[in-house]
Amino acid sequence: MTSIAEGKKMKAQNIKINSIPAIIWGDESDKLYIHVHGKMSCKEHAESFAEIEVDSS
């Protein structure tokens, strides 16, 4: 899975944490940011948050 933001592709890896679906966005790094969403939302909505953090690194 890849995301296209401003013409750039951002790596996205689908995983499960204790059977809960999750996505790891971006390349391997020493930093980790966790985005938690609420009921009736979805993990894909965190993409814009991931793009901001990747661009600021």
Secondary structure, DSSP 4 states (H G I P E B T S, - for coil): -EEEETTEEEEEEEEEETTEEEEEESS--S--------TT--GGGGHHHHHHHHHH-
